[in-house]
Amino acid sequence: MGRSEDKQEDIFNAAIDEFAEKGMIATTMESIAHKANVSKRTLYKYYPCKEDLLTTAVDKLLQRIEQLHFVDFDPQKELIEQLRNLGTNALQLTNDDDYLKLSKIVIIESMRSKKAAEYLDRKFRQCESGIHHWFQQASDAGMLGKMDARVAGEIFYGAIRKFTYWDQAIRWKEKLSDEEADQLIEDICQFFVKGCSQK
């Protein structure tokens, strides 16, 4: 990586930290330049305004954390085995520092502006697009009982987020231990499979 690329990466990382901590309104180009250890002139060379920098930061963070790819439902594998895999992937995502920073930016900006909320929510959901893909395929295969595929996905991932992401982001709790995380995923998967079996 060349010096120019290094500077851009420093600017990008500084902007993420500032936006996640203060939001766009309270963040200044001067504070980003100071944190990145570059001149304001250098900063403006790459990014003419905060809005451009925020858009770039969101896009790059999404690229970093895009772990929930389009996972296909496999009719040859047990439902609970596939759910455990999805749950583990989701847990890794919600524990990811970049995911937490991005989601904090989304929360701050969503409270500030309806337009920002709609834009950021749309971008944020890109990293979770694989969720509904798998559940739709499972539904088409008749594995979700009477549950709607989108509702099933929201219930499954919502339960994981409740005890992981939201407890960390809002309630400032520590991350679950490996044993606690494994037990959480197992409990949710078992509960979900029993619910799907109800006709």
C-alpha positions in Angstrom: 0.0 0.0 0.0 1.4 3.4 -1.0 1.6 6.5 1.0 -1.5 8.0 -0.6 -3.5 4.8 0.1 -2.2 4.8 3.7 -3.4 8.4 4.2 -6.9 7.6 2.8 -7.1 4.6 5.1 -6.1 6.8 8.1 -8.8 9.3 7.1 -11.4 6.6 6.7 -10.7 5.0 10.1 -10.7 8.4 11.8 -14.0 9.3 10.2 -15.6 6.1 11.3 -14.5 6.6 14.9 -15.7 10.3 14.9 -19.0 9.5 13.3 -19.7 6.6 15.6 -18.9 8.6 18.7 -20.4 12.0 17.8 -22.6 11.7 14.8 -22.2 13.7 11.6 -23.4 17.0 13.0 -21.0 17.2 15.9 -18.1 15.7 13.8 -15.9 18.3 12.0 -13.6 18.0 9.1 -10.9 19.5 11.5 -11.5 16.8 14.1 -11.2 14.1 11.5 -8.0 15.6 10.0 -6.5 15.8 13.5 -7.4 12.2 14.4 -6.0 11.0 11.1 -2.9 13.1 11.5 -3.3 14.8 8.1 -3.7 18.4 7.1 -7.2 19.8 6.4 -6.0 20.5 2.8 -5.1 16.8 2.4 -8.5 15.8 3.8 -10.4 18.0 1.4 -8.3 16.7 -1.4 -9.9 13.3 -1.0 -13.3 14.3 0.5 -14.9 17.7 -0.3 -17.5 17.4 2.5 -18.6 15.4 5.5 -21.5 13.9 3.6 -19.2 12.4 1.0 -17.0 11.0 3.8 -19.9 9.5 5.6 -21.2 7.8 2.5 -17.8 6.4 1.8 -17.4 5.2 5.4 -20.8 3.4 5.3 -20.0 1.8 2.0 -16.6 0.6 3.1 -17.8 -0.7 6.4 -20.5 -2.7 4.6 -17.8 -4.3 2.5 -15.8 -5.2 5.6 -18.6 -6.8 7.5 -20.5 -8.5 4.7 -20.4 -11.9 6.3 -24.0 -13.0 5.7 -23.7 -13.9 2.1 -26.4 -15.6 0.1 -26.3 -18.9 1.9 -28.5 -21.5 0.1 -30.9 -23.8 2.0 -29.7 -27.3 1.6 -32.5 -29.9 1.6 -30.0 -32.7 2.3 -29.0 -31.2 5.7 -31.0 -31.1 8.9 -32.8 -27.9 9.5 -31.3 -27.4 13.0 -27.7 -27.9 11.6 -28.3 -25.1 9.1 -29.8 -22.9 11.7 -26.8 -23.4 14.0 -24.6 -22.3 11.1 -26.7 -19.2 10.4 -26.8 -18.4 14.1 -23.0 -18.7 14.4 -22.5 -16.4 11.4 -25.0 -13.9 12.8 -23.3 -13.9 16.2 -19.9 -13.2 14.6 -21.4 -10.3 12.7 -23.0 -8.7 15.8 -19.8 -9.1 17.7 -17.7 -7.4 14.9 -16.3 -4.0 15.9 -17.0 -2.6 12.4 -20.6 -3.8 12.6 -21.1 -2.1 16.0 -19.5 1.1 14.8 -21.6 1.2 11.6 -24.8 0.4 13.6 -24.1 3.2 16.0 -23.7 5.6 13.1 -27.0 4.4 11.8 -28.7 4.9 15.2 -27.3 8.5 15.6 -28.1 9.6 12.1 -31.5 8.0 12.1 -32.5 10.0 15.1 -31.3 13.2 13.4 -33.1 12.9 10.1 -35.8 10.8 8.5 -34.0 11.1 5.1 -30.8 9.9 6.7 -32.7 7.1 8.5 -34.1 5.8 5.2 -30.8 6.0 3.4 -28.7 4.4 6.1 -31.2 1.7 6.9 -31.3 0.7 3.2 -27.5 0.6 3.1 -27.3 -1.2 6.5 -29.6 -4.0 5.4 -27.4 -4.8 2.5 -25.1 -6.7 4.8 -28.0 -8.9 6.0 -29.5 -9.7 2.6 -28.5 -13.3 2.9 -30.8 -13.7 5.9 -34.1 -13.6 4.0 -32.6 -15.5 1.0 -32.1 -18.6 3.1 -35.4 -18.4 4.9 -37.3 -17.9 1.7 -35.7 -21.1 0.3 -36.5 -23.0 3.5 -40.1 -21.8 3.3 -40.4 -22.8 -0.4 -39.1 -26.3 0.7 -41.9 -26.5 3.3 -39.6 -26.4 6.3 -41.0 -23.4 8.1 -44.5 -24.7 8.6 -47.0 -21.9 8.5 -44.5 -19.1 9.2 -43.9 -16.4 6.7 -40.2 -16.5 5.5 -39.5 -12.8 6.4 -41.2 -13.1 9.8 -39.2 -16.2 10.5 -35.9 -14.5 9.6 -36.7 -11.5 11.8 -37.7 -13.7 14.7 -34.6 -15.8 14.4 -32.1 -13.0 14.1 -34.0 -10.7 16.4 -33.6 -13.2 19.2 -29.8 -13.4 18.6 -29.5 -9.6 18.5 -31.5 -9.1 21.7 -29.0 -11.0 23.7 -25.8 -9.9 21.8 -25.9 -6.7 19.8 -28.5 -4.7 21.7 -27.1 -5.7 25.1 -23.7 -4.5 24.0 -24.7 -1.4 22.0 -27.4 0.0 24.3 -26.9 -1.6 27.7 -23.1 -1.6 27.6 -22.8 -5.3 28.6 -19.8 -7.4 28.0 -19.8 -9.8 25.0 -21.0 -13.3 25.8 -18.4 -16.0 26.6 -18.0 -18.7 24.0 -19.9 -21.1 26.2 -22.8 -18.6 26.7 -22.9 -17.9 23.0 -23.0 -21.6 22.0 -25.8 -22.1 24.5 -27.8 -19.1 23.3 -27.6 -20.3 19.7 -28.6 -23.8 20.7 -31.6 -22.6 22.7 -32.8 -20.4 19.9 -32.4 -23.1 17.3 -34.2 -25.7 19.4 -37.0 -23.3 20.1 -37.2 -22.3 16.4 -37.3 -25.9 15.1 -40.1 -26.7 17.6 -42.1 -23.7 16.4 -41.6 -24.7 12.7 -42.9 -28.2 13.5 -46.3 -26.9 14.7 -48.8 -27.5 12.0 
